[in-house]
Amino acid sequence: MDVKAFALLGAGLAVGLAAFGASIGNGMVTSKTVEGIARQPQARGALQTTMFISVGLIEALPIITVVIAFLLYGVGSK
């Protein structure tokens, strides 16, 4: 096998694992936020703000991984 096949395999695996990890993280953050709002409805605004910041940071990982995958794809296409 050549470098192209391994680069494409690594890129696909990295993107898939990053998407899986981000979906698990987003689910955990959202569920804990809903639990917090259910316990203290008056803290809804602060909890939602923190949740949106956390989800944004969690989503940064798959975006960075896709960029690295495109770089690997470029290496593999030579």
N, C-alpha and C positions, 0 to 999 in steps of 0.2 A: 504494500500500500504506500501511496505517496503522501506528501505533506498536506496536499489539498484535502484529501479525505479526512485526515485527522483534524485539520483546522475546522472543517465544516461540522464534523461530529462534535468537537469541543464547543463550537459556537452554539449549536442547537441544544446541547446538554446544559450549557451555562444559562441560556435564556429560559429554558424550561424550568430549571431548578430555581432561578431567581423569581420567575412568575409564581411558582408554587409557594415559595417562602413568603413572598409579598402578600399573597392571598391569605395565607395562614395568619400573618401579622395583622393585616387589615381586619380580619374577622375577630381576632382577639381584642384589638383596640376598640372596635365598634361595640362588641358585646359588653366590655367593661364600662364603656361610656353609657350605654343604655342602663346597665345595672346601677351606675352612679346616679343617673337622672331619676331612676325609679326610687332610689333611697332618699335623695335630696333634690326635689324638683326646683328649688330656688337656686341651685348651683348650675342650672342647665347651660347658661351662657358661657361660663368659664370652662365647663367640661367640653362643650362643643368646640370651643376655640382650641383647646388643647388637643382634642381628637383630630381636628382638621390639620393642625401642624404636624401631628404624629403620622397621620396618613400620608401627608405630603413627603415627609422624610422617608417613610417606608417605600413609597413609590419611586423614590430616587434610585434605589438599588436596581430594579429591573431596567430602568431607562439607561443607567450607566452600563449595565450588562449588555444591552442591545447595541450600544455604541462600540463596546469592546468586541462583540460578535461580528459587527460589520468590519472592524479592523482585521479580525481573524479571517473573515471571508476574503478581504483584499489580499492578505498574505497567501491564502490558499489558492487564489486564482492566478498567481504568477507562475 
